[in-house]
């Protein structure tokens, strides 16, 4: 039989593209989250009452409610923790600690990044990224020299981010499963507020009924007094 030679070569470009695609999707999501976290304050924009809406045009109401909704996640703790989950990622491969910066992947920082893109990641030396294209492509170098380390780190990173989000979205005493805000707590507070309002409404109604009865009794007494006064005046001939 003839001799067959098999050459095994690392698919550097293929793996590089997968990492790049992952970071692209991550950046799209993280930029949106950052925008929501950094939203302008909606101080003074309280939810409109029915009367206030009636006094405004539809476009004015829409703009007002848009302003209120845009600030709902401003400086939200849960969102802030999610934003930090990947930034602080540090994993050990073969006894050595690595972070994204170990592979030439980092953010531009608050001073150099566009608005609400300070948490987005860039691959040094990537030809499609003008912000860092002039730098040395450390990721490709490591994929050529030590692909197993890069692969092991990335697998841990993806798993870590997934677990972080999964933990945040687990059911607990304050929130339901697949929810990152305290919906159970909000529902409980809403129920308590509704109960309190109902109690005060009942109390006010009871007080109103009591005063109406007193006023009715007073009117009846005054009517009788007036009738008695008229009768007495008649008897005295005045």
C-alpha positions in Angstrom: 0.0 0.0 0.0 1.0 3.6 -0.6 2.1 5.8 2.2 -0.3 8.5 3.4 0.9 11.7 5.0 -1.5 13.7 7.2 -0.6 17.3 8.1 -2.5 18.8 11.0 -2.6 22.6 11.1 -4.3 25.0 13.5 -7.2 26.8 12.0 -6.0 30.2 13.3 -8.3 32.3 11.1 -11.4 30.2 11.9 -10.9 30.3 15.7 -10.0 34.0 15.4 -13.2 34.7 13.6 -15.3 32.9 16.2 -13.8 34.9 19.0 -14.3 38.1 17.0 -17.9 37.2 16.3 -18.5 36.5 20.0 -17.0 39.9 21.0 -19.1 41.6 18.3 -22.3 40.2 19.7 -21.2 40.9 23.3 -20.3 44.5 22.4 -23.7 45.1 20.9 -25.4 43.9 24.0 -23.0 45.6 26.5 -23.2 48.9 24.7 -27.0 48.9 25.0 -26.7 47.9 28.7 -24.2 50.7 29.3 -26.5 53.2 27.6 -29.4 52.2 29.9 -27.1 52.3 32.9 -25.7 55.8 32.0 -29.1 57.2 31.0 -29.9 60.8 31.9 -31.8 61.4 35.0 -35.6 61.7 34.7 -35.9 63.8 37.8 -39.1 65.8 37.6 -40.7 63.4 35.1 -43.2 61.6 37.3 -45.8 59.2 35.7 -48.6 61.3 34.3 -52.1 61.2 35.7 -55.2 60.9 33.5 -55.9 64.6 33.9 -52.3 65.6 33.0 -52.5 63.4 29.8 -55.8 65.0 28.8 -54.1 68.4 29.0 -51.2 67.3 26.7 -51.0 66.4 23.0 -50.3 62.7 22.1 -46.7 63.6 21.0 -46.1 65.4 24.3 -47.4 62.4 26.3 -45.2 60.0 24.1 -42.1 62.1 24.7 -42.8 62.4 28.4 -43.3 58.6 28.9 -40.2 57.9 26.7 -38.1 60.1 29.0 -39.4 58.2 32.1 -38.8 54.8 30.6 -35.3 55.6 29.4 -34.2 56.2 32.9 -35.7 53.1 34.6 -32.3 51.3 34.7 -30.2 54.3 35.4 -27.5 53.3 38.0 -29.3 50.0 38.6 -27.3 47.7 40.9 -28.2 44.5 39.1 -27.3 45.9 35.7 -24.1 47.3 37.1 -23.1 43.9 38.4 -23.7 42.3 35.0 -21.5 45.0 33.4 -18.7 44.2 35.7 -19.0 40.4 35.3 -16.8 40.2 32.2 -14.5 43.1 33.0 -13.2 41.3 36.1 -13.0 37.9 34.4 -9.8 36.1 35.4 -9.2 32.4 34.8 -6.4 29.9 35.4 -5.0 27.8 32.6 -2.2 25.3 33.4 -1.5 27.0 36.7 -1.3 30.5 35.2 -3.8 33.3 35.5 -5.1 35.0 32.3 -7.5 37.8 31.6 -8.7 39.2 28.2 -5.9 41.7 28.2 -3.4 38.7 28.2 -4.6 38.1 24.7 -4.5 41.7 23.5 -8.3 42.2 24.1 -9.3 45.3 26.1 -11.6 48.3 26.3 -10.6 51.8 25.1 -11.4 53.3 28.4 -13.7 56.2 29.3 -11.4 58.9 27.7 -11.0 57.2 24.3 -14.2 55.3 23.7 -17.3 56.7 22.1 -20.3 57.5 24.4 -21.7 54.4 26.1 -19.0 52.2 24.5 -16.5 52.3 27.3 -17.2 48.6 28.2 -16.9 47.3 24.6 -13.9 45.1 23.8 -11.4 45.6 21.0 -8.9 43.1 19.6 -5.5 44.8 19.2 -4.3 44.7 15.6 -7.7 43.8 14.1 -7.8 45.1 10.6 -11.5 46.0 10.8 -11.1 48.1 13.9 -9.5 51.5 13.2 -9.2 52.3 16.9 -6.6 49.5 17.4 -5.6 48.3 13.9 -2.1 49.8 14.3 -1.3 47.6 17.3 0.3 44.2 17.3 -2.3 41.4 17.0 -1.4 39.4 20.1 -4.5 37.2 19.8 -3.4 35.8 16.4 0.1 35.3 17.7 -1.1 33.3 20.7 -3.5 31.3 18.5 -0.5 30.3 16.4 1.9 29.6 19.3 -0.4 28.3 22.0 -3.9 27.7 20.7 -4.8 25.3 23.6 -4.4 28.1 26.2 -6.5 30.5 24.2 -9.2 27.9 23.7 -9.2 26.9 27.3 -9.5 30.5 28.5 -12.3 31.4 26.1 -14.3 28.3 27.1 -14.0 29.3 30.7 -14.9 32.9 29.9 -18.0 32.0 28.0 -19.1 29.6 30.7 -18.3 32.2 33.4 -20.4 34.9 31.7 -23.2 32.4 31.2 -23.1 31.3 34.8 -23.0 34.9 36.0 -26.1 35.8 34.0 -27.8 32.5 35.0 -27.1 33.3 38.7 -28.6 36.8 38.3 -31.7 35.4 36.7 -32.4 32.6 39.2 -35.6 32.7 41.3 -35.2 34.0 44.8 -37.3 35.7 47.5 -37.1 39.0 45.6 -37.3 38.0 41.9 -38.7 35.3 39.6 -36.7 33.0 37.4 -35.3 34.6 34.1 -35.8 38.0 35.7 -33.0 40.4 36.6 -35.2 42.9 38.6 -37.0 42.4 41.9 -40.5 41.6 40.4 -41.6 39.7 43.5 -40.6 42.5 45.8 -42.3 45.1 43.5 -45.5 43.0 43.5 -45.4 42.7 47.3 -44.9 46.5 47.7 -47.6 47.2 45.2 -50.0 44.9 47.1 -49.1 46.6 50.4 -49.6 50.1 48.9 -52.9 49.0 47.4 -54.0 47.6 50.8 -52.9 50.8 52.6 -54.7 53.0 50.1 -57.9 50.8 50.4 -57.8 51.1 54.2 -57.4 54.9 54.0 -60.2 55.1 51.4 -62.5 53.1 53.7 -61.5 55.3 56.7 -62.2 58.5 54.7 -65.6 57.1 53.6 -66.4 56.1 57.2 -65.5 59.6 58.4 -67.5 61.2 55.6 -70.5 59.1 56.5 -70.1 60.1 60.2 -69.9 63.8 59.4 -72.9 63.5 57.0 -75.0 61.9 59.8 -73.9 64.6 62.2 -74.7 67.4 59.8 -78.1 65.8 59.0 -78.9 65.5 62.7 -77.8 69.1 63.2 -80.0 70.3 60.3 -82.9 68.3 61.7 -82.3 69.9 65.2 -82.1 73.4 63.7 -85.3 72.9 61.7 -87.1 71.8 64.8 -85.6 74.8 66.7 -86.8 77.1 64.0 -90.2 75.6 64.1 -90.4 75.9 67.9 -89.2 79.5 67.7 -91.9 80.3 65.1 -94.6 78.6 67.3 -93.5 80.6 70.3 -93.5 83.8 68.4 -97.0 83.1 67.3 -98.2 82.5 70.8 -96.7 85.7 72.0 -98.3 87.6 69.2 -95.0 89.0 67.8 
